[in-house]
């Protein structure tokens, strides 16, 4: 089975804070964006494994080669999910939280 590669990007705020800038400081926003890109990392997950996206980060799964499926925890106010909600090749965005990459090698499930 093929592994899942997730691009992990730190939040703008956490990158700015790691550079010792405060929200009220006069700073170069482009420098923060550059550092944010530099701090990106790739997480590799095997089928059947659980993984976590940390609080100050977000994850993105490239679906150009393999069309992964994402099962998220449904909030009370959300409408019912439909298979047609996915657009082929569109990346899947993962918010901070816990996930499981199922044994089928294509399904990512958000877990509580």
C-alpha positions in Angstrom: 0.0 0.0 0.0 1.0 3.5 -0.7 1.8 5.9 2.2 -0.1 9.2 2.7 2.0 12.4 2.5 0.6 15.4 4.3 2.0 18.9 3.9 2.1 20.5 7.3 2.0 24.3 7.4 2.4 26.3 10.6 -0.1 29.1 11.1 0.9 32.7 10.3 0.4 33.7 13.9 2.7 30.9 15.3 5.3 31.7 12.7 5.2 35.4 13.5 5.5 34.6 17.3 8.4 32.2 16.7 10.2 35.2 15.0 9.7 37.2 18.2 7.3 39.7 16.5 4.2 40.8 18.3 0.9 41.5 16.6 1.4 45.2 17.5 5.0 45.4 16.2 5.9 46.9 12.8 7.2 43.9 11.0 7.7 42.7 7.4 4.7 40.4 6.6 6.5 39.0 3.6 9.4 37.8 5.9 6.8 36.0 8.0 5.3 34.3 4.9 8.7 33.3 3.7 9.5 31.8 7.1 6.2 30.0 7.1 7.0 28.4 3.8 10.5 27.5 5.1 9.0 25.8 8.2 6.6 23.6 6.2 7.2 19.9 6.7 5.9 16.6 5.2 4.3 14.0 7.4 4.2 10.4 6.1 1.5 8.1 7.3 1.1 4.4 6.7 -2.3 2.8 6.1 -3.9 1.9 9.4 -2.0 4.6 11.4 -3.4 7.4 13.5 -1.9 10.9 13.3 -2.4 14.3 14.7 -2.3 17.8 13.2 -1.0 20.1 15.9 -2.9 23.1 17.2 -1.0 25.8 15.4 -0.8 24.0 12.1 -2.9 22.8 9.2 -2.5 19.9 6.9 -3.0 19.5 3.1 -3.3 16.3 1.1 -2.5 16.5 -2.6 -5.1 14.5 -4.6 -3.6 14.9 -8.1 -2.3 11.4 -8.3 -4.6 9.6 -5.9 -8.1 10.8 -5.1 -8.2 10.4 -1.3 -11.5 10.4 0.6 -12.1 12.4 3.8 -14.6 11.5 6.5 -15.0 14.3 8.9 -16.9 14.6 12.2 -20.2 16.2 11.3 -21.2 19.2 13.3 -24.8 19.7 14.3 -25.2 22.7 11.9 -23.6 21.0 8.9 -25.6 19.6 6.1 -25.3 15.9 5.2 -22.1 15.1 3.3 -22.4 13.9 -0.3 -19.9 12.0 -2.4 -20.4 14.7 -5.1 -18.9 17.3 -2.7 -15.4 16.2 -3.8 -13.9 17.6 -6.9 -11.3 15.3 -8.5 -7.8 16.5 -8.0 -8.7 19.1 -5.4 -6.5 19.0 -2.2 -8.0 18.0 1.1 -7.4 20.5 4.0 -7.0 19.1 7.5 -7.6 21.4 10.5 -5.9 20.7 13.8 -7.0 17.4 15.3 -6.7 13.6 15.3 -7.1 11.5 12.2 -6.8 7.9 11.1 -5.6 6.8 7.6 -7.7 3.7 7.0 -6.4 0.3 5.8 -7.9 0.9 2.3 -5.1 3.3 1.6 -7.4 6.1 0.3 -9.6 7.1 3.2 -8.7 9.7 5.9 -11.1 9.7 8.9 -11.3 12.5 11.5 -11.5 10.9 15.0 -12.5 12.5 18.3 
